[in-house]
Amino acid sequence: MRRLLVLCFLLASCYAPNDSREALQKSGYRNIQIDGWAPFNCGDNDTFSTGFTATNSNGERVSGTVCCGLIFKGCTVRF
């Protein structure tokens, strides 16, 4: 039971919804829906990977992943 709780905590902490939403808003996306952890979509230097669906500046719905590092890397948007 204890291992299950630790695993759940680790999986829940592998995405950064607030940082991802901020990065998407700065990039001009709106109607942002955070989809949760998106494993295997980011590079080795990324700590957090957050799936999303949003509306781009052309009015199209797009899906992708926001990849964030811990301190100095910041966040990047991937499709």
C-alpha positions as CSV (number, residue, x, y, z in Angstrom):
1,M,0.0,0.0,0.0
2,R,2.8,2.4,0.9
3,R,4.5,1.8,-2.5
4,L,1.3,2.5,-4.3
5,L,1.0,5.9,-2.5
6,V,4.5,6.8,-3.4
7,L,4.0,5.9,-7.0
8,C,0.8,8.0,-7.2
9,F,2.6,10.9,-5.7
10,L,5.5,10.6,-8.1
11,L,3.2,10.4,-11.1
12,A,1.2,13.4,-10.0
13,S,4.3,15.5,-9.6
14,C,5.6,14.8,-13.1
15,Y,3.6,17.6,-14.7
16,A,3.4,21.3,-14.0
17,P,-0.1,22.6,-14.9
18,N,0.4,26.2,-13.7
19,D,3.8,26.7,-15.5
20,S,2.4,25.0,-18.6
21,R,-0.7,27.2,-18.7
22,E,1.4,30.3,-18.3
23,A,3.8,29.3,-21.1
24,L,0.8,28.6,-23.4
25,Q,-0.8,31.9,-22.6
26,K,2.4,33.8,-23.3
27,S,2.6,32.0,-26.6
28,G,-0.9,33.2,-27.6
29,Y,-3.0,30.1,-26.9
30,R,-6.4,30.4,-25.3
31,N,-9.2,28.0,-24.1
32,I,-6.4,25.9,-22.6
33,Q,-7.3,22.5,-21.3
34,I,-4.6,20.8,-19.2
35,D,-4.7,17.0,-19.9
36,G,-2.2,15.8,-17.3
37,W,1.1,14.0,-17.4
38,A,2.4,13.3,-20.9
39,P,5.2,10.7,-20.5
40,F,7.8,10.1,-23.3
41,N,7.0,13.4,-25.1
42,C,9.9,15.5,-23.8
43,G,13.7,15.4,-23.8
44,D,16.0,13.9,-21.2
45,N,16.7,17.4,-19.7
46,D,13.0,18.1,-19.1
47,T,11.6,17.4,-15.6
48,F,7.9,18.0,-16.3
49,S,5.7,17.0,-19.2
50,T,2.2,18.3,-19.4
51,G,-0.3,17.4,-22.1
52,F,-2.7,20.1,-23.3
53,T,-5.4,21.0,-25.8
54,A,-5.8,24.7,-26.7
55,T,-7.0,27.1,-29.4
56,N,-4.2,28.8,-31.4
57,S,-4.1,32.3,-32.9
58,N,-5.8,31.0,-36.1
59,G,-8.8,29.6,-34.1
60,E,-7.7,26.0,-34.6
61,R,-7.8,23.4,-31.8
62,V,-4.3,21.9,-31.3
63,S,-2.9,19.3,-28.9
64,G,0.6,19.0,-27.7
65,T,3.0,18.9,-24.7
66,V,4.6,21.6,-22.6
67,C,8.1,20.4,-21.5
68,C,9.6,22.2,-18.5
69,G,12.9,22.0,-16.6
70,L,13.5,22.6,-13.0
71,I,15.2,26.0,-12.6
72,F,17.0,27.5,-15.5
73,K,15.6,25.7,-18.5
74,G,12.1,27.2,-18.6
75,C,9.2,25.6,-20.7
76,T,8.9,24.8,-24.4
77,V,5.8,23.9,-26.3
78,R,5.9,20.7,-28.5
79,F,3.3,19.4,-31.0
